[in-house]
């Protein structure tokens, strides 16, 4: 089982302020997840995997990274895991605004 780029490196950084932006954006899959959750707000892990066309294991690793970066929050309801984009986080808000601006410019 291969590692998703950036997931093993995250442990080197003590908090979200130390995570380099290039590490956050180093994975196309992670960017797809950020974009999807910024648009939809919250989704379960299976729906995130389906819409981003990533397998469940890869999706889970990216979501763990994003949770450690404090951009998403996991909510558990039994076996169901819902991931919510943390719009109250200033970096998450800035990312969402960047995505909106980028997509309007197309």
C-alpha positions in Angstrom: 0.0 0.0 0.0 1.6 3.2 -1.2 1.4 6.5 0.7 -0.4 9.5 -0.6 2.1 12.2 -1.1 2.2 14.5 1.9 0.4 12.3 4.4 3.6 11.0 6.0 5.2 14.5 5.9 2.4 16.1 7.8 3.6 14.6 11.1 6.7 16.8 10.8 4.7 19.9 11.3 3.4 20.7 14.8 0.3 22.6 13.7 -1.6 23.8 10.6 0.4 27.1 10.5 3.6 25.2 9.7 2.2 23.2 6.7 3.7 24.6 3.6 1.2 25.5 0.9 3.0 23.5 -1.7 2.5 20.4 0.5 -1.3 21.1 0.7 -1.4 21.5 -3.1 1.0 18.7 -3.9 -1.7 16.2 -4.8 -4.3 16.5 -7.5 -6.6 14.2 -5.5 -6.4 16.5 -2.4 -7.2 19.5 -4.6 -10.3 17.7 -6.0 -11.5 17.0 -2.5 -10.9 20.6 -1.3 -12.8 21.9 -4.3 -15.7 19.5 -3.8 -16.1 20.1 -0.1 -15.7 23.9 -0.5 -18.6 23.8 -3.0 -20.8 21.3 -1.2 -20.1 21.9 2.4 -20.3 18.4 3.6 -20.5 14.9 2.2 -20.0 11.3 3.3 -16.7 9.6 2.4 -18.3 7.3 -0.2 -19.8 10.3 -2.1 -16.5 12.2 -1.9 -14.7 9.2 -3.4 -17.3 8.8 -6.1 -17.4 12.4 -7.2 -13.6 12.8 -7.2 -13.1 9.4 -8.9 -10.6 8.3 -6.1 -10.7 5.0 -4.4 -11.9 4.9 -0.8 -8.5 4.3 0.8 -6.9 7.2 -1.0 -9.8 9.5 -0.2 -9.6 8.5 3.4 -5.9 9.4 3.6 -6.4 12.8 1.9 -9.3 13.5 4.3 -7.1 12.7 7.3 -4.4 15.1 5.9 -7.1 17.8 5.4 -8.5 17.2 8.9 -5.0 17.5 10.4 -4.6 20.8 8.5 -7.9 21.9 10.1 -9.6 22.4 6.7 -12.2 19.7 7.2 -14.0 18.1 10.2 -15.1 14.5 10.5 -18.5 13.7 12.0 -19.3 10.1 12.8 -22.8 8.6 12.9 -22.2 5.0 13.6 -20.3 3.6 10.6 -21.1 6.7 8.5 -18.5 9.4 8.3 -19.4 12.8 7.1 -16.7 15.3 6.3 -17.5 19.0 6.6 -15.5 21.9 5.1 -14.6 24.1 8.0 -15.6 27.5 6.6 -15.0 29.1 10.0 -11.3 28.4 9.5 -9.8 31.5 7.8 -7.5 29.5 5.6 -10.5 27.3 4.5 -12.5 30.4 3.8 -9.6 31.9 1.8 -9.3 28.7 -0.2 -13.0 28.6 -1.0 -12.8 32.3 -2.2 -9.8 31.5 -4.3 -11.6 28.5 -5.9 -14.7 30.7 -6.6 -12.5 33.5 -8.1 -10.5 31.0 -10.2 -13.7 29.4 -11.6 -15.3 32.7 -12.4 -12.2 33.7 -14.4 -12.6 30.8 -16.8 
